[in-house]
Amino acid sequence: MSPSLMCGSQHFLQSMQSFSTKIIGLPQKALTEYYKIAQDTSQSLLAMEKALERWARKYNVEDKYKAYVKDESKKFEAFKKSLTDLTKKLTAFFESYIKIGNDKRKSYDTLFEETQKLFSALNEKEKGVVCHILHGNFGIRN
């Protein structure tokens, strides 16, 4: 499995585990059934959602489950927005970065100053992503 898929899978499983902390105190049978549903990653997300809704009704935790789903949905929407914003910012950054690098009339000192100025406009998370991309493509390879 690729690292990016592993990262996404880990996030999904952590999300499912975060709900399990809200249902502590239920009988062992209920917890076992929950984990059986949540850990069956071969089923579609829709099938899992329906199974968890039935499970929540069966164990009278529908309100907790619905609140959890609503909270996770809000988090996912915020994630999508931040990803869209980051993509726009990175696109603008790299377009400018390439334009600077393509200008052969400039000295290395000027190129360095301009790329540093461009880089300084990023926040820390954006800088981390840019560094990862640049080092992955131009860094020292083993």
C-alpha positions as CSV (number, residue, x, y, z in Angstrom):
1,M,0.0,0.0,0.0
2,S,1.3,3.4,-0.9
3,P,2.2,5.9,2.0
4,S,-0.6,8.2,0.9
5,L,-3.2,5.4,1.0
6,M,-1.8,4.3,4.3
7,C,-2.1,7.9,5.6
8,G,-5.8,8.1,4.4
9,S,-6.6,4.7,5.9
10,Q,-5.1,5.6,9.2
11,H,-7.1,8.8,9.3
12,F,-10.3,6.9,8.6
13,L,-9.6,4.2,11.2
14,Q,-8.7,6.9,13.8
15,S,-12.0,8.6,13.0
16,M,-13.9,5.4,13.7
17,Q,-11.9,4.8,16.9
18,S,-12.7,8.3,18.1
19,F,-16.4,7.4,18.1
20,S,-15.6,4.3,20.2
21,T,-14.5,6.5,23.0
22,K,-18.0,8.0,23.1
23,I,-19.6,4.6,23.6
24,I,-17.6,3.4,26.5
25,G,-19.9,1.8,29.1
26,L,-21.9,-0.2,26.6
27,P,-22.0,-4.0,27.0
28,Q,-19.1,-5.9,25.6
29,K,-21.4,-7.4,23.0
30,A,-22.3,-3.9,21.7
31,L,-18.6,-2.9,21.5
32,T,-17.7,-6.2,19.7
33,E,-20.5,-5.6,17.1
34,Y,-19.4,-2.1,16.6
35,Y,-15.8,-3.0,16.0
36,K,-16.9,-5.8,13.7
37,I,-18.8,-3.3,11.5
38,A,-16.2,-0.5,11.7
39,Q,-13.2,-2.7,10.9
40,D,-14.8,-4.4,7.9
41,T,-13.0,-2.3,5.4
42,S,-14.1,-4.5,2.4
43,Q,-17.7,-3.0,2.6
44,S,-18.7,0.2,0.9
45,L,-18.8,3.3,3.0
46,L,-22.6,3.5,2.4
47,A,-23.0,-0.1,3.6
48,M,-20.9,0.7,6.7
49,E,-22.9,3.8,7.4
50,K,-26.2,1.9,7.2
51,A,-24.9,-0.9,9.4
52,L,-23.7,1.6,12.0
53,E,-27.0,3.3,12.0
54,R,-28.8,0.0,12.6
55,W,-26.2,-0.8,15.4
56,A,-26.8,2.6,17.0
57,R,-30.6,2.1,17.0
58,K,-30.2,-1.4,18.4
59,Y,-28.1,-0.2,21.4
60,N,-30.0,3.1,21.9
61,V,-27.1,5.4,21.1
62,E,-28.6,7.0,18.0
63,D,-28.2,10.6,19.4
64,K,-24.5,10.0,20.1
65,Y,-23.9,8.4,16.7
66,K,-25.8,11.2,14.9
67,A,-23.8,13.8,16.8
68,Y,-20.6,12.0,15.9
69,V,-21.5,11.8,12.2
70,K,-22.4,15.5,12.2
71,D,-19.2,16.5,13.9
72,E,-17.1,14.3,11.5
73,S,-19.0,15.8,8.5
74,K,-18.1,19.3,9.7
75,K,-14.5,18.3,10.1
76,F,-14.4,16.8,6.6
77,E,-15.9,19.9,5.1
78,A,-13.3,22.0,6.8
79,F,-10.6,19.7,5.6
80,K,-11.9,19.9,2.0
81,K,-11.9,23.7,2.2
82,S,-8.4,23.9,3.6
83,L,-7.2,21.5,1.0
84,T,-8.8,23.6,-1.8
85,D,-7.2,26.8,-0.3
86,L,-3.8,25.1,0.0
87,T,-4.0,23.8,-3.6
88,K,-4.7,27.4,-4.9
89,K,-1.9,28.8,-2.8
90,L,0.6,26.1,-3.8
91,T,-0.3,26.5,-7.5
92,A,0.3,30.3,-7.3
93,F,3.6,29.7,-5.4
94,F,5.0,27.2,-7.9
95,E,4.0,29.2,-10.9
96,S,5.9,32.2,-9.4
97,Y,8.8,29.9,-8.4
98,I,9.1,28.5,-11.9
99,K,8.9,32.0,-13.4
100,I,11.7,33.2,-11.2
101,G,13.8,30.1,-12.0
102,N,13.3,30.5,-15.7
103,D,14.6,34.1,-15.8
104,K,18.3,33.6,-16.9
105,R,19.0,37.3,-16.9
106,K,19.2,37.2,-13.1
107,S,22.1,36.3,-10.8
108,Y,22.0,33.4,-8.4
109,D,21.9,36.0,-5.6
110,T,18.8,37.6,-7.1
111,L,17.1,34.3,-7.7
112,F,17.8,33.3,-4.1
113,E,16.5,36.6,-2.7
114,E,13.3,36.4,-4.8
115,T,12.6,32.8,-3.9
116,Q,13.2,33.5,-0.2
117,K,10.8,36.4,-0.4
118,L,8.2,34.2,-2.1
119,F,8.8,31.5,0.5
120,S,8.5,33.9,3.4
121,A,4.9,34.7,2.3
122,L,3.8,31.2,3.2
123,N,2.6,30.0,6.6
124,E,4.4,27.2,8.4
125,K,2.2,24.4,7.1
126,E,2.5,25.7,3.6
127,K,6.3,25.9,4.0
128,G,6.4,22.3,5.1
129,V,4.5,21.1,2.0
130,V,6.7,23.2,-0.3
131,C,9.9,21.9,1.4
132,H,8.6,18.3,1.1
133,I,7.9,18.8,-2.6
134,L,11.2,20.6,-3.4
135,H,13.4,18.2,-1.4
136,G,11.6,15.2,-2.9
137,N,12.3,16.4,-6.4
138,F,15.7,18.2,-6.0
139,G,17.1,17.0,-2.7
140,I,19.8,14.5,-2.0
141,R,18.8,11.0,-3.0
142,N,19.9,7.8,-1.3
